[in-house]
């Protein structure tokens, strides 16, 4: 299932739970073993795999136990460069400096048809 911003939260949790169960099985781990390695209760792991528990702390412990903690940084990167945010910042700086700040020195400020007399 492809997750996007229109996907309901409960469907995302269910999908993550299914993915976790699949990875656990691929690594040859039972629910009991993974829960012990992660330091969480077996009931908590079962709820997570069913998609009914969303405790971030439990997820972090599980990802560490599965040696997947490097992926945590991708969830909320320390620095996020958004082209839209950068454009808005530049516009704000231009407006704060005044309308003439964006023009080159010596350029004409009024618009004409070219037939004006000097």
Backbone atoms as SQL, in Angstrom:
CREATE TABLE atoms (id INTEGER PRIMARY KEY, chain TEXT, resi INTEGER, resn TEXT, atom TEXT, x REAL, y REAL, z REAL);
INSERT INTO atoms VALUES
  (1, 'A', 1, 'UNK', 'N', 0.845, -1.175, 0.000),
  (2, 'A', 1, 'UNK', 'CA', 0.000, 0.000, 0.000),
  (3, 'A', 1, 'UNK', 'C', 0.893, 1.241, 0.000),
  (4, 'A', 2, 'UNK', 'N', 0.588, 2.167, -0.863),
  (5, 'A', 2, 'UNK', 'CA', 1.304, 3.431, -0.932),
  (6, 'A', 2, 'UNK', 'C', 0.667, 4.391, 0.069),
  (7, 'A', 3, 'UNK', 'N', 1.504, 4.997, 0.919),
  (8, 'A', 3, 'UNK', 'CA', 1.008, 5.924, 1.928),
  (9, 'A', 3, 'UNK', 'C', 1.213, 7.350, 1.428),
  (10, 'A', 4, 'UNK', 'N', 0.160, 8.158, 1.533),
  (11, 'A', 4, 'UNK', 'CA', 0.271, 9.575, 1.202),
  (12, 'A', 4, 'UNK', 'C', -0.505, 10.378, 2.232),
  (13, 'A', 5, 'UNK', 'N', -0.582, 11.688, 2.046),
  (14, 'A', 5, 'UNK', 'CA', -1.210, 12.516, 3.072),
  (15, 'A', 5, 'UNK', 'C', -2.719, 12.337, 3.161),
  (16, 'A', 6, 'UNK', 'N', -3.327, 11.689, 2.199),
  (17, 'A', 6, 'UNK', 'CA', -4.763, 11.426, 2.252),
  (18, 'A', 6, 'UNK', 'C', -5.080, 10.100, 2.937),
  (19, 'A', 7, 'UNK', 'N', -4.060, 9.297, 3.202),
  (20, 'A', 7, 'UNK', 'CA', -4.262, 8.002, 3.850),
  (21, 'A', 7, 'UNK', 'C', -4.659, 8.233, 5.307),
  (22, 'A', 8, 'UNK', 'N', -5.771, 7.667, 5.755),
  (23, 'A', 8, 'UNK', 'CA', -6.185, 7.834, 7.151),
  (24, 'A', 8, 'UNK', 'C', -5.134, 7.263, 8.119),
  (25, 'A', 9, 'UNK', 'N', -5.019, 7.907, 9.269),
  (26, 'A', 9, 'UNK', 'CA', -4.017, 7.509, 10.258),
  (27, 'A', 9, 'UNK', 'C', -4.120, 6.035, 10.642),
  (28, 'A', 10, 'UNK', 'N', -5.344, 5.550, 10.848),
  (29, 'A', 10, 'UNK', 'CA', -5.487, 4.151, 11.267),
  (30, 'A', 10, 'UNK', 'C', -5.022, 3.187, 10.173),
  (31, 'A', 11, 'UNK', 'N', -5.145, 3.574, 8.918),
  (32, 'A', 11, 'UNK', 'CA', -4.646, 2.731, 7.827),
  (33, 'A', 11, 'UNK', 'C', -3.118, 2.747, 7.773),
  (34, 'A', 12, 'UNK', 'N', -2.542, 3.906, 8.084),
  (35, 'A', 12, 'UNK', 'CA', -1.078, 4.004, 8.124),
  (36, 'A', 12, 'UNK', 'C', -0.535, 3.116, 9.235),
  (37, 'A', 13, 'UNK', 'N', -1.155, 3.189, 10.412),
  (38, 'A', 13, 'UNK', 'CA', -0.711, 2.345, 11.530),
  (39, 'A', 13, 'UNK', 'C', -0.840, 0.863, 11.195),
  (40, 'A', 14, 'UNK', 'N', -1.934, 0.492, 10.545),
  (41, 'A', 14, 'UNK', 'CA', -2.127, -0.904, 10.157),
  (42, 'A', 14, 'UNK', 'C', -1.055, -1.333, 9.150),
  (43, 'A', 15, 'UNK', 'N', -0.765, -0.465, 8.191),
  (44, 'A', 15, 'UNK', 'CA', 0.261, -0.771, 7.188),
  (45, 'A', 15, 'UNK', 'C', 1.636, -0.912, 7.835),
  (46, 'A', 16, 'UNK', 'N', 1.968, 0.022, 8.726),
  (47, 'A', 16, 'UNK', 'CA', 3.256, -0.061, 9.426),
  (48, 'A', 16, 'UNK', 'C', 3.341, -1.347, 10.246),
  (49, 'A', 17, 'UNK', 'N', 2.240, -1.707, 10.885),
  (50, 'A', 17, 'UNK', 'CA', 2.216, -2.947, 11.663),
  (51, 'A', 17, 'UNK', 'C', 2.466, -4.161, 10.790),
  (52, 'A', 18, 'UNK', 'N', 1.848, -4.191, 9.617),
  (53, 'A', 18, 'UNK', 'CA', 2.053, -5.303, 8.687),
  (54, 'A', 18, 'UNK', 'C', 3.499, -5.347, 8.192),
  (55, 'A', 19, 'UNK', 'N', 4.048, -4.175, 7.906),
  (56, 'A', 19, 'UNK', 'CA', 5.442, -4.116, 7.447),
  (57, 'A', 19, 'UNK', 'C', 6.387, -4.598, 8.541),
  (58, 'A', 20, 'UNK', 'N', 6.106, -4.185, 9.780),
  (59, 'A', 20, 'UNK', 'CA', 6.938, -4.612, 10.901),
  (60, 'A', 20, 'UNK', 'C', 6.895, -6.134, 11.060),
  (61, 'A', 21, 'UNK', 'N', 5.711, -6.694, 10.994),
  (62, 'A', 21, 'UNK', 'CA', 5.568, -8.149, 11.118),
  (63, 'A', 21, 'UNK', 'C', 6.329, -8.860, 10.005),
  (64, 'A', 22, 'UNK', 'N', 6.262, -8.337, 8.812),
  (65, 'A', 22, 'UNK', 'CA', 6.967, -8.938, 7.672),
  (66, 'A', 22, 'UNK', 'C', 8.487, -8.909, 7.896),
  (67, 'A', 23, 'UNK', 'N', 8.991, -7.759, 8.337),
  (68, 'A', 23, 'UNK', 'CA', 10.436, -7.643, 8.589),
  (69, 'A', 23, 'UNK', 'C', 10.863, -8.572, 9.722),
  (70, 'A', 24, 'UNK', 'N', 10.040, -8.627, 10.774),
  (71, 'A', 24, 'UNK', 'CA', 10.344, -9.515, 11.901),
  (72, 'A', 24, 'UNK', 'C', 10.460, -10.957, 11.429),
  (73, 'A', 25, 'UNK', 'N', 9.517, -11.378, 10.602),
  (74, 'A', 25, 'UNK', 'CA', 9.528, -12.753, 10.093),
  (75, 'A', 25, 'UNK', 'C', 10.699, -12.991, 9.156),
  (76, 'A', 26, 'UNK', 'N', 11.035, -11.991, 8.316),
  (77, 'A', 26, 'UNK', 'CA', 12.178, -12.125, 7.414),
  (78, 'A', 26, 'UNK', 'C', 13.481, -12.306, 8.194),
  (79, 'A', 27, 'UNK', 'N', 13.547, -11.685, 9.369),
  (80, 'A', 27, 'UNK', 'CA', 14.738, -11.811, 10.202),
  (81, 'A', 27, 'UNK', 'C', 14.679, -13.047, 11.097),
  (82, 'A', 28, 'UNK', 'N', 13.630, -13.828, 10.948),
  (83, 'A', 28, 'UNK', 'CA', 13.514, -15.083, 11.686),
  (84, 'A', 28, 'UNK', 'C', 13.251, -14.897, 13.170),
  (85, 'A', 29, 'UNK', 'N', 12.570, -13.828, 13.528),
  (86, 'A', 29, 'UNK', 'CA', 12.303, -13.541, 14.936),
  (87, 'A', 29, 'UNK', 'C', 10.849, -13.804, 15.273),
  (88, 'A', 30, 'UNK', 'N', 10.621, -14.382, 16.432),
  (89, 'A', 30, 'UNK', 'CA', 9.251, -14.527, 16.919),
  (90, 'A', 30, 'UNK', 'C', 8.858, -13.231, 17.610),
  (91, 'A', 31, 'UNK', 'N', 7.581, -13.076, 17.874),
  (92, 'A', 31, 'UNK', 'CA', 7.122, -11.882, 18.580),
  (93, 'A', 31, 'UNK', 'C', 7.758, -11.820, 19.977),
  (94, 'A', 32, 'UNK', 'N', 7.881, -12.956, 20.619),
  (95, 'A', 32, 'UNK', 'CA', 8.455, -12.993, 21.968),
  (96, 'A', 32, 'UNK', 'C', 9.907, -12.524, 21.946),
  (97, 'A', 33, 'UNK', 'N', 10.690, -13.036, 21.012),
  (98, 'A', 33, 'UNK', 'CA', 12.111, -12.683, 20.936),
  (99, 'A', 33, 'UNK', 'C', 12.275, -11.195, 20.613),
  (100, 'A', 34, 'UNK', 'N', 11.544, -10.696, 19.627),
  (101, 'A', 34, 'UNK', 'CA', 11.669, -9.288, 19.263),
  (102, 'A', 34, 'UNK', 'C', 11.235, -8.383, 20.416),
  (103, 'A', 35, 'UNK', 'N', 10.143, -8.728, 21.080),
  (104, 'A', 35, 'UNK', 'CA', 9.680, -7.921, 22.214),
  (105, 'A', 35, 'UNK', 'C', 10.751, -7.875, 23.305),
  (106, 'A', 36, 'UNK', 'N', 11.380, -9.011, 23.578),
  (107, 'A', 36, 'UNK', 'CA', 12.445, -9.051, 24.595),
  (108, 'A', 36, 'UNK', 'C', 13.635, -8.202, 24.162),
  (109, 'A', 37, 'UNK', 'N', 14.046, -8.332, 22.904),
  (110, 'A', 37, 'UNK', 'CA', 15.187, -7.554, 22.405),
  (111, 'A', 37, 'UNK', 'C', 14.899, -6.054, 22.434),
  (112, 'A', 38, 'UNK', 'N', 13.665, -5.683, 22.181),
  (113, 'A', 38, 'UNK', 'CA', 13.296, -4.274, 22.155),
  (114, 'A', 38, 'UNK', 'C', 13.004, -3.725, 23.555),
  (115, 'A', 39, 'UNK', 'N', 12.795, -4.618, 24.506),
  (116, 'A', 39, 'UNK', 'CA', 12.484, -4.174, 25.859),
  (117, 'A', 39, 'UNK', 'C', 11.051, -3.692, 26.008),
  (118, 'A', 40, 'UNK', 'N', 10.164, -4.288, 25.228),
  (119, 'A', 40, 'UNK', 'CA', 8.739, -3.950, 25.343),
  (120, 'A', 40, 'UNK', 'C', 7.968, -5.232, 25.625),
  (121, 'A', 41, 'UNK', 'N', 6.737, -5.086, 26.040),
  (122, 'A', 41, 'UNK', 'CA', 5.903, -6.248, 26.319),
  (123, 'A', 41, 'UNK', 'C', 5.417, -6.908, 25.044),
  (124, 'A', 42, 'UNK', 'N', 5.172, -8.197, 25.131),
  (125, 'A', 42, 'UNK', 'CA', 4.670, -8.951, 23.982),
  (126, 'A', 42, 'UNK', 'C', 3.300, -8.417, 23.547),
  (127, 'A', 43, 'UNK', 'N', 2.484, -8.008, 24.508),
  (128, 'A', 43, 'UNK', 'CA', 1.159, -7.463, 24.180),
  (129, 'A', 43, 'UNK', 'C', 1.306, -6.152, 23.398),
  (130, 'A', 44, 'UNK', 'N', 2.295, -5.355, 23.769),
  (131, 'A', 44, 'UNK', 'CA', 2.533, -4.102, 23.048),
  (132, 'A', 44, 'UNK', 'C', 2.911, -4.391, 21.605),
  (133, 'A', 45, 'UNK', 'N', 3.814, -5.349, 21.401),
  (134, 'A', 45, 'UNK', 'CA', 4.227, -5.703, 20.039),
  (135, 'A', 45, 'UNK', 'C', 3.038, -6.218, 19.241),
  (136, 'A', 46, 'UNK', 'N', 2.210, -7.018, 19.839),
  (137, 'A', 46, 'UNK', 'CA', 1.035, -7.538, 19.128),
  (138, 'A', 46, 'UNK', 'C', 0.091, -6.406, 18.720),
  (139, 'A', 47, 'UNK', 'N', -0.109, -5.438, 19.622),
  (140, 'A', 47, 'UNK', 'CA', -0.964, -4.291, 19.277),
  (141, 'A', 47, 'UNK', 'C', -0.353, -3.488, 18.133),
  (142, 'A', 48, 'UNK', 'N', 0.961, -3.304, 18.169),
  (143, 'A', 48, 'UNK', 'CA', 1.628, -2.553, 17.100),
  (144, 'A', 48, 'UNK', 'C', 1.463, -3.274, 15.767),
  (145, 'A', 49, 'UNK', 'N', 1.670, -4.567, 15.756),
  (146, 'A', 49, 'UNK', 'CA', 1.536, -5.330, 14.506),
  (147, 'A', 49, 'UNK', 'C', 0.092, -5.353, 14.008),
  (148, 'A', 50, 'UNK', 'N', -0.870, -5.200, 14.905),
  (149, 'A', 50, 'UNK', 'CA', -2.288, -5.110, 14.495),
  (150, 'A', 50, 'UNK', 'C', -2.655, -3.703, 14.054),
  (151, 'A', 51, 'UNK', 'N', -1.780, -2.744, 14.328),
  (152, 'A', 51, 'UNK', 'CA', -2.051, -1.362, 13.957),
  (153, 'A', 51, 'UNK', 'C', -2.887, -0.612, 14.969),
  (154, 'A', 52, 'UNK', 'N', -2.932, -1.092, 16.209),
  (155, 'A', 52, 'UNK', 'CA', -3.763, -0.438, 17.222),
  (156, 'A', 52, 'UNK', 'C', -2.939, 0.288, 18.285),
  (157, 'A', 53, 'UNK', 'N', -1.634, 0.323, 18.161),
  (158, 'A', 53, 'UNK', 'CA', -0.776, 1.035, 19.115),
  (159, 'A', 53, 'UNK', 'C', 0.151, 1.945, 18.330),
  (160, 'A', 54, 'UNK', 'N', 0.238, 3.200, 18.756),
  (161, 'A', 54, 'UNK', 'CA', 1.074, 4.138, 18.008),
  (162, 'A', 54, 'UNK', 'C', 2.081, 4.847, 18.904),
  (163, 'A', 55, 'UNK', 'N', 2.519, 4.202, 19.955),
  (164, 'A', 55, 'UNK', 'CA', 3.497, 4.808, 20.858),
  (165, 'A', 55, 'UNK', 'C', 4.844, 4.909, 20.151),
  (166, 'A', 56, 'UNK', 'N', 5.302, 6.133, 19.927),
  (167, 'A', 56, 'UNK', 'CA', 6.552, 6.347, 19.209),
  (168, 'A', 56, 'UNK', 'C', 7.731, 5.712, 19.946),
  (169, 'A', 57, 'UNK', 'N', 7.710, 5.780, 21.257),
  (170, 'A', 57, 'UNK', 'CA', 8.791, 5.180, 22.041),
  (171, 'A', 57, 'UNK', 'C', 8.938, 3.694, 21.768),
  (172, 'A', 58, 'UNK', 'N', 7.826, 2.999, 21.633),
  (173, 'A', 58, 'UNK', 'CA', 7.857, 1.563, 21.330),
  (174, 'A', 58, 'UNK', 'C', 8.412, 1.320, 19.931),
  (175, 'A', 59, 'UNK', 'N', 8.000, 2.153, 18.978),
  (176, 'A', 59, 'UNK', 'CA', 8.517, 2.020, 17.614),
  (177, 'A', 59, 'UNK', 'C', 10.030, 2.221, 17.574),
  (178, 'A', 60, 'UNK', 'N', 10.514, 3.215, 18.295),
  (179, 'A', 60, 'UNK', 'CA', 11.961, 3.474, 18.324),
  (180, 'A', 60, 'UNK', 'C', 12.702, 2.267, 18.867),
  (181, 'A', 61, 'UNK', 'N', 12.210, 1.689, 19.951),
  (182, 'A', 61, 'UNK', 'CA', 12.843, 0.501, 20.537),
  (183, 'A', 61, 'UNK', 'C', 12.847, -0.659, 19.545),
  (184, 'A', 62, 'UNK', 'N', 11.733, -0.838, 18.839),
  (185, 'A', 62, 'UNK', 'CA', 11.654, -1.936, 17.871),
  (186, 'A', 62, 'UNK', 'C', 12.618, -1.719, 16.708),
  (187, 'A', 63, 'UNK', 'N', 12.684, -0.516, 16.185),
  (188, 'A', 63, 'UNK', 'CA', 13.595, -0.239, 15.075),
  (189, 'A', 63, 'UNK', 'C', 15.044, -0.439, 15.487),
  (190, 'A', 64, 'UNK', 'N', 15.364, -0.071, 16.705),
  (191, 'A', 64, 'UNK', 'CA', 16.729, -0.306, 17.195),
  (192, 'A', 64, 'UNK', 'C', 17.010, -1.801, 17.311),
  (193, 'A', 65, 'UNK', 'N', 16.052, -2.557, 17.818),
  (194, 'A', 65, 'UNK', 'CA', 16.234, -4.004, 17.964),
  (195, 'A', 65, 'UNK', 'C', 16.381, -4.695, 16.614),
  (196, 'A', 66, 'UNK', 'N', 15.777, -4.128, 15.572),
  (197, 'A', 66, 'UNK', 'CA', 15.859, -4.693, 14.223),
  (198, 'A', 66, 'UNK', 'C', 17.025, -4.096, 13.425),
  (199, 'A', 67, 'UNK', 'N', 17.874, -3.308, 14.079),
  (200, 'A', 67, 'UNK', 'CA', 18.994, -2.623, 13.424),
  (201, 'A', 67, 'UNK', 'C', 18.520, -1.741, 12.278),
  (202, 'A', 68, 'UNK', 'N', 17.402, -1.066, 12.484),
  (203, 'A', 68, 'UNK', 'CA', 16.850, -0.175, 11.476),
  (204, 'A', 68, 'UNK', 'C', 16.766, 1.255, 12.000),
  (205, 'A', 69, 'UNK', 'N', 17.502, 1.558, 13.053),
  (206, 'A', 69, 'UNK', 'CA', 17.404, 2.878, 13.668),
  (207, 'A', 69, 'UNK', 'C', 17.993, 3.987, 12.795),
  (208, 'A', 70, 'UNK', 'N', 18.795, 3.653, 11.802),
  (209, 'A', 70, 'UNK', 'CA', 19.326, 4.677, 10.896),
  (210, 'A', 70, 'UNK', 'C', 18.190, 5.329, 10.110),
  (211, 'A', 71, 'UNK', 'N', 17.082, 4.630, 9.969),
  (212, 'A', 71, 'UNK', 'CA', 15.933, 5.159, 9.233),
  (213, 'A', 71, 'UNK', 'C', 15.154, 6.204, 10.030),
  (214, 'A', 72, 'UNK', 'N', 15.402, 6.277, 11.323),
  (215, 'A', 72, 'UNK', 'CA', 14.664, 7.232, 12.154),
  (216, 'A', 72, 'UNK', 'C', 14.926, 8.674, 11.731),
  (217, 'A', 73, 'UNK', 'N', 16.147, 8.963, 11.339),
  (218, 'A', 73, 'UNK', 'CA', 16.496, 10.327, 10.967),
  (219, 'A', 73, 'UNK', 'C', 15.702, 10.801, 9.752),
  (220, 'A', 74, 'UNK', 'N', 15.304, 9.870, 8.904),
  (221, 'A', 74, 'UNK', 'CA', 14.547, 10.239, 7.709),
  (222, 'A', 74, 'UNK', 'C', 13.116, 10.676, 8.045),
  (223, 'A', 75, 'UNK', 'N', 12.609, 10.272, 9.208),
  (224, 'A', 75, 'UNK', 'CA', 11.247, 10.657, 9.582),
  (225, 'A', 75, 'UNK', 'C', 11.118, 12.159, 9.760),
  (226, 'A', 76, 'UNK', 'N', 12.049, 12.753, 10.487),
  (227, 'A', 76, 'UNK', 'CA', 12.082, 14.196, 10.696),
  (228, 'A', 76, 'UNK', 'C', 13.530, 14.640, 10.617),
  (229, 'A', 77, 'UNK', 'N', 14.007, 14.961, 9.425),
  (230, 'A', 77, 'UNK', 'CA', 15.414, 15.344, 9.280),
  (231, 'A', 77, 'UNK', 'C', 15.737, 16.602, 10.079),
  (232, 'A', 78, 'UNK', 'N', 16.990, 16.692, 10.511),
  (233, 'A', 78, 'UNK', 'CA', 17.427, 17.847, 11.297),
  (234, 'A', 78, 'UNK', 'C', 17.248, 19.135, 10.504),
  (235, 'A', 79, 'UNK', 'N', 17.589, 19.092, 9.229),
  (236, 'A', 79, 'UNK', 'CA', 17.403, 20.247, 8.363),
  (237, 'A', 79, 'UNK', 'C', 16.564, 19.819, 7.171),
  (238, 'A', 80, 'UNK', 'N', 15.563, 20.612, 6.897),
  (239, 'A', 80, 'UNK', 'CA', 14.680, 20.318, 5.774),
  (240, 'A', 80, 'UNK', 'C', 14.655, 21.544, 4.879),
  (241, 'A', 81, 'UNK', 'N', 15.179, 21.412, 3.685),
  (242, 'A', 81, 'UNK', 'CA', 15.227, 22.519, 2.740),
  (243, 'A', 81, 'UNK', 'C', 14.036, 22.433, 1.800),
  (244, 'A', 82, 'UNK', 'N', 13.108, 23.321, 2.012),
  (245, 'A', 82, 'UNK', 'CA', 11.911, 23.355, 1.189),
  (246, 'A', 82, 'UNK', 'C', 12.042, 24.484, 0.169),
  (247, 'A', 83, 'UNK', 'N', 11.959, 24.183, -1.118),
  (248, 'A', 83, 'UNK', 'CA', 12.029, 25.242, -2.134),
  (249, 'A', 83, 'UNK', 'C', 10.951, 26.304, -1.929),
  (250, 'A', 84, 'UNK', 'N', 9.754, 25.886, -1.528),
  (251, 'A', 84, 'UNK', 'CA', 8.671, 26.845, -1.320),
  (252, 'A', 84, 'UNK', 'C', 8.988, 27.766, -0.146),
  (253, 'A', 85, 'UNK', 'N', 9.510, 27.217, 0.946),
  (254, 'A', 85, 'UNK', 'CA', 9.855, 28.043, 2.107),
  (255, 'A', 85, 'UNK', 'C', 10.958, 29.024, 1.753),
  (256, 'A', 86, 'UNK', 'N', 11.910, 28.600, 0.957),
  (257, 'A', 86, 'UNK', 'CA', 13.009, 29.477, 0.534),
  (258, 'A', 86, 'UNK', 'C', 12.478, 30.633, -0.312),
  (259, 'A', 87, 'UNK', 'N', 11.576, 30.352, -1.222),
  (260, 'A', 87, 'UNK', 'CA', 10.975, 31.388, -2.069),
  (261, 'A', 87, 'UNK', 'C', 10.194, 32.391, -1.230),
  (262, 'A', 88, 'UNK', 'N', 9.423, 31.888, -0.271),
  (263, 'A', 88, 'UNK', 'CA', 8.657, 32.775, 0.596),
  (264, 'A', 88, 'UNK', 'C', 9.569, 33.659, 1.437),
  (265, 'A', 89, 'UNK', 'N', 10.677, 33.097, 1.907),
  (266, 'A', 89, 'UNK', 'CA', 11.644, 33.871, 2.686),
  (267, 'A', 89, 'UNK', 'C', 12.245, 34.996, 1.837),
  (268, 'A', 90, 'UNK', 'N', 12.588, 34.680, 0.593),
  (269, 'A', 90, 'UNK', 'CA', 13.151, 35.689, -0.309),
  (270, 'A', 90, 'UNK', 'C', 12.139, 36.801, -0.591),
  (271, 'A', 91, 'UNK', 'N', 10.890, 36.440, -0.819),
  (272, 'A', 91, 'UNK', 'CA', 9.844, 37.441, -1.071),
  (273, 'A', 91, 'UNK', 'C', 9.660, 38.345, 0.139),
  (274, 'A', 92, 'UNK', 'N', 9.659, 37.743, 1.314),
  (275, 'A', 92, 'UNK', 'CA', 9.483, 38.513, 2.534),
  (276, 'A', 92, 'UNK', 'C', 10.622, 39.512, 2.698),
  (277, 'A', 93, 'UNK', 'N', 11.843, 39.079, 2.434),
  (278, 'A', 93, 'UNK', 'CA', 12.996, 39.969, 2.546),
  (279, 'A', 93, 'UNK', 'C', 12.890, 41.115, 1.545),
  (280, 'A', 94, 'UNK', 'N', 12.420, 40.841, 0.336),
  (281, 'A', 94, 'UNK', 'CA', 12.254, 41.877, -0.692),
  (282, 'A', 94, 'UNK', 'C', 11.201, 42.888, -0.268),
  (283, 'A', 95, 'UNK', 'N', 10.070, 42.412, 0.242),
  (284, 'A', 95, 'UNK', 'CA', 9.007, 43.323, 0.661),
  (285, 'A', 95, 'UNK', 'C', 9.431, 44.172, 1.850),
  (286, 'A', 96, 'UNK', 'N', 10.190, 43.593, 2.765),
  (287, 'A', 96, 'UNK', 'CA', 10.636, 44.351, 3.930),
  (288, 'A', 96, 'UNK', 'C', 11.645, 45.425, 3.541),
  (289, 'A', 97, 'UNK', 'N', 12.443, 45.160, 2.508),
  (290, 'A', 97, 'UNK', 'CA', 13.442, 46.126, 2.064),
  (291, 'A', 97, 'UNK', 'C', 12.802, 47.242, 1.250),
  (292, 'A', 98, 'UNK', 'N', 11.620, 47.037, 0.741),
  (293, 'A', 98, 'UNK', 'CA', 10.932, 48.044, -0.059),
  (294, 'A', 98, 'UNK', 'C', 10.928, 47.661, -1.517),
  (295, 'A', 99, 'UNK', 'N', 10.015, 48.250, -2.288),
  (296, 'A', 99, 'UNK', 'CA', 9.874, 47.859, -3.694),
  (297, 'A', 99, 'UNK', 'C', 11.085, 48.183, -4.549),
  (298, 'A', 100, 'UNK', 'N', 11.853, 49.213, -4.206),
  (299, 'A', 100, 'UNK', 'CA', 13.014, 49.586, -5.018),
  (300, 'A', 100, 'UNK', 'C', 14.195, 48.650, -4.787),
  (301, 'A', 101, 'UNK', 'N', 14.162, 47.835, -3.725),
  (302, 'A', 101, 'UNK', 'CA', 15.301, 46.982, -3.398),
  (303, 'A', 101, 'UNK', 'C', 15.566, 45.930, -4.460),
  (304, 'A', 102, 'UNK', 'N', 14.531, 45.509, -5.156),
  (305, 'A', 102, 'UNK', 'CA', 14.706, 44.467, -6.151),
  (306, 'A', 102, 'UNK', 'C', 15.138, 44.961, -7.516),
  (307, 'A', 103, 'UNK', 'N', 15.148, 46.321, -7.732),
  (308, 'A', 103, 'UNK', 'CA', 15.507, 46.863, -9.041),
  (309, 'A', 103, 'UNK', 'C', 16.977, 47.230, -9.083),
  (310, 'A', 104, 'UNK', 'N', 17.530, 47.154, -10.278),
  (311, 'A', 104, 'UNK', 'CA', 18.910, 47.577, -10.486),
  (312, 'A', 104, 'UNK', 'C', 18.987, 49.095, -10.516),
  (313, 'A', 105, 'UNK', 'N', 20.095, 49.618, -10.103),
  (314, 'A', 105, 'UNK', 'CA', 20.313, 51.059, -10.075),
  (315, 'A', 105, 'UNK', 'C', 20.263, 51.610, -11.500),
  (316, 'A', 106, 'UNK', 'N', 19.548, 52.705, -11.665),
  (317, 'A', 106, 'UNK', 'CA', 19.489, 53.356, -12.972),
  (318, 'A', 106, 'UNK', 'C', 18.367, 52.855, -13.853),
  (319, 'A', 107, 'UNK', 'N', 17.590, 51.896, -13.389),
  (320, 'A', 107, 'UNK', 'CA', 16.490, 51.417, -14.224),
  (321, 'A', 107, 'UNK', 'C', 15.286, 52.319, -14.025),
  (322, 'A', 108, 'UNK', 'N', 14.494, 52.414, -15.059),
  (323, 'A', 108, 'UNK', 'CA', 13.321, 53.269, -15.034),
  (324, 'A', 108, 'UNK', 'C', 12.255, 52.608, -14.169),
  (325, 'A', 109, 'UNK', 'N', 11.586, 53.408, -13.346),
  (326, 'A', 109, 'UNK', 'CA', 10.585, 52.852, -12.435),
  (327, 'A', 109, 'UNK', 'C', 9.177, 52.956, -12.988),
  (328, 'A', 110, 'UNK', 'N', 8.908, 53.877, -13.947),
  (329, 'A', 110, 'UNK', 'CA', 7.567, 53.998, -14.482),
  (330, 'A', 110, 'UNK', 'C', 7.474, 53.287, -15.828),
  (331, 'A', 111, 'UNK', 'N', 6.293, 52.886, -16.143),
  (332, 'A', 111, 'UNK', 'CA', 6.056, 52.182, -17.396),
  (333, 'A', 111, 'UNK', 'C', 5.493, 53.168, -18.398),
  (334, 'A', 112, 'UNK', 'N', 6.016, 53.155, -19.607),
  (335, 'A', 112, 'UNK', 'CA', 5.524, 54.053, -20.634),
  (336, 'A', 112, 'UNK', 'C', 5.389, 53.344, -21.950),
  (337, 'A', 113, 'UNK', 'N', 4.819, 54.065, -22.932),
  (338, 'A', 113, 'UNK', 'CA', 4.599, 53.504, -24.246),
  (339, 'A', 113, 'UNK', 'C', 5.749, 53.800, -25.192),
  (340, 'A', 114, 'UNK', 'N', 6.669, 54.666, -24.803),
  (341, 'A', 114, 'UNK', 'CA', 7.813, 54.975, -25.644),
  (342, 'A', 114, 'UNK', 'C', 7.605, 56.226, -26.474),
  (343, 'A', 115, 'UNK', 'N', 6.414, 56.825, -26.437),
  (344, 'A', 115, 'UNK', 'CA', 6.166, 58.017, -27.212),
  (345, 'A', 115, 'UNK', 'C', 6.089, 59.269, -26.325),
  (346, 'A', 116, 'UNK', 'N', 6.524, 59.145, -25.083),
  (347, 'A', 116, 'UNK', 'CA', 6.508, 60.265, -24.165),
  (348, 'A', 116, 'UNK', 'C', 7.590, 61.268, -24.552),
  (349, 'A', 117, 'UNK', 'N', 7.347, 62.515, -24.258),
  (350, 'A', 117, 'UNK', 'CA', 8.349, 63.555, -24.528),
  (351, 'A', 117, 'UNK', 'C', 9.185, 63.755, -23.271),
  (352, 'A', 118, 'UNK', 'N', 10.461, 64.019, -23.478),
  (353, 'A', 118, 'UNK', 'CA', 11.361, 64.206, -22.358),
  (354, 'A', 118, 'UNK', 'C', 11.254, 65.567, -21.757);
